[in-house]
Every structure is written in C-alpha cells, then in structure tokens.
Amino acid sequence: MQGQAEAAQATMLTKVGFAAGQIVQEFAWDDDVDEDLRLAIEEVVGSPLEDEGYTDGADAVLVWFRADDGDLVDTLVDALTNLVDRGFLVLCTPRAGRRGHVEPSDIEDAAVTAGLHPAGVANVSRNWTVARLVAPRSARR
C-alpha cells in the first residue's frame, strides 16, 4: 500500500511541475518540515535539494514558511534570487488549524506583491499546504 501512496505523491509532484534533472533550492528548512515530501521531491528530480547558500540557477524553489517567520513578501523575493526563467516557487505553509498557519489571502497578497501569482495547490503533505507560485508570463512580441 505504501508503494501506491508514494507513486501518487510522485504523480502530484510532477503535476506541481517537478521533473527529472531539475535543480531545486530550499529555503527555511527546520526540524518541523515534511521530510517525506522533501525526499519525494529529491526522488522525482533525481538529486538532493540545494540549500539557501546555493548561488547557481534553480529551476524550482521550495520555501517552508510559518506565520511567525517574518515577512512573507521578503521571503518570496529572497527566494526568487536564483530562479531561472520559467522556474517556479513552491510555498509550503502549515495547514489550517496547525501552529504557524498562514491564511490563503495573505499568501495571495504576498505573492502578487512579490511579482508572482498562485498557480494551484497540491495535496501532497498531511501537515503542510503546498502552493505553486509562478511569475506572470510576459507578452510575446
């Protein structure tokens, strides 16, 4: 049964945008994060997550954020530093009813202020809400 759950999680992570060969940078890791989710992302992309000190381009950024972590806009802007063109950000916040929960409206406001927009939520963690944030596509000339 566990194999089916892992396969379903990998499928959901692929729908979020994770793919083999991507570089994923992680921000705000702490001992409360979902280690199973981290390992599943590493399994999908085929390499370990890079930490906050990573300075090359990242295809995706994984951000763990709790209500008492400070300013969400600043966190999102900092997380965008190494994101490559067409990259995406995955924001993980504690689910409703859990310590550190962040209201969806606060996430949307912070995303827009940081130049991003919400592009879906994935049910891939028991304790964390996982939201995909992307930069708006510019008009082609």
C-alpha positions in Angstrom: 0.0 0.0 0.0 2.9 2.4 0.8 4.2 2.0 -2.8 0.9 3.2 -4.1 0.9 6.3 -1.8 4.5 7.1 -2.9 3.5 6.7 -6.6 0.5 9.0 -6.1 2.7 11.6 -4.4 5.2 11.5 -7.2 2.4 12.0 -9.7 1.2 15.0 -7.8 4.7 16.4 -7.6 5.0 16.1 -11.3 1.7 18.0 -11.7 3.1 20.7 -9.5 6.0 21.0 -12.0 8.9 18.9 -10.6 10.7 16.9 -13.2 13.9 14.8 -13.5 17.0 16.8 -13.9 15.8 20.0 -12.2 17.8 21.9 -9.6 15.6 22.7 -6.6 16.7 25.2 -4.0 15.2 25.0 -0.5 14.6 27.9 1.9 13.7 28.0 5.6 14.2 24.3 6.4 13.7 23.5 10.1 13.0 20.3 12.1 9.2 20.7 11.6 9.3 20.3 7.8 7.8 17.3 6.0 10.8 15.1 5.4 8.8 12.6 3.3 7.8 15.4 1.0 11.5 16.5 0.7 12.6 13.0 -0.1 9.8 12.6 -2.7 10.9 15.8 -4.4 14.5 14.6 -4.5 13.3 11.2 -5.9 11.4 13.0 -8.7 14.2 15.4 -9.7 17.0 12.8 -9.1 19.2 14.9 -6.9 19.4 16.4 -3.4 17.8 19.7 -2.7 20.2 22.7 -2.6 20.3 24.9 0.5 20.0 28.6 0.9 23.7 29.1 0.2 23.3 27.8 -3.4 24.2 30.5 -5.9 23.7 29.0 -9.4 20.4 28.9 -11.2 17.5 26.9 -9.8 14.6 25.5 -11.8 12.4 25.5 -8.7 12.5 26.9 -5.2 10.9 25.1 -2.2 10.0 27.5 0.6 8.9 26.5 4.1 7.1 29.4 5.8 5.3 29.7 9.1 3.2 32.7 10.3 5.9 33.7 12.8 8.8 33.5 10.2 8.7 37.2 9.4 7.5 39.0 6.3 6.3 36.6 3.6 6.9 39.2 0.8 10.5 39.5 1.8 10.9 35.7 2.0 9.4 35.2 -1.5 11.6 38.0 -3.1 14.7 36.5 -1.5 13.7 33.0 -2.7 13.4 34.3 -6.3 17.1 35.4 -6.5 18.4 32.2 -8.2 15.2 31.2 -10.0 15.8 30.7 -13.8 13.4 31.8 -16.5 10.2 29.8 -16.4 11.1 28.5 -13.0 8.5 28.2 -10.2 8.3 28.5 -6.5 6.6 26.1 -4.2 5.4 27.6 -0.9 4.7 25.2 2.0 2.8 26.6 4.9 1.2 24.7 7.9 -2.3 23.5 7.2 -5.3 25.3 8.8 -5.5 24.5 12.5 -1.8 23.9 12.9 0.6 26.2 14.6 2.1 28.7 12.1 -0.8 28.6 9.6 -0.9 31.3 7.0 -4.2 32.5 5.6 -4.6 31.8 1.8 -5.5 35.5 1.3 -2.2 36.5 2.9 -0.3 34.1 0.6 -2.1 35.5 -2.4 -1.4 39.2 -1.4 2.3 38.4 -0.7 2.7 36.5 -4.0 1.2 39.4 -6.0 3.4 42.0 -4.2 6.4 39.8 -4.9 5.5 39.7 -8.6 4.1 36.2 -8.6 0.7 34.6 -8.8 -0.8 31.5 -7.4 -1.0 28.6 -9.9 -2.6 25.9 -7.8 -2.4 24.0 -4.6 -1.3 20.3 -4.3 -2.4 17.8 -1.7 1.0 16.2 -1.1 1.5 16.6 2.6 -0.5 15.8 5.7 0.7 18.8 7.7 1.6 21.4 5.0 -0.3 23.2 2.4 1.7 23.2 -0.8 1.1 26.1 -3.3 2.7 26.7 -6.6 3.6 30.3 -7.4 4.8 31.5 -10.8 5.8 34.7 -12.4 3.3 36.0 -14.9 4.2 35.3 -18.5 5.2 38.4 -20.4 3.5 39.2 -23.7 5.4 37.9 -26.7 6.5 40.3 -29.4 
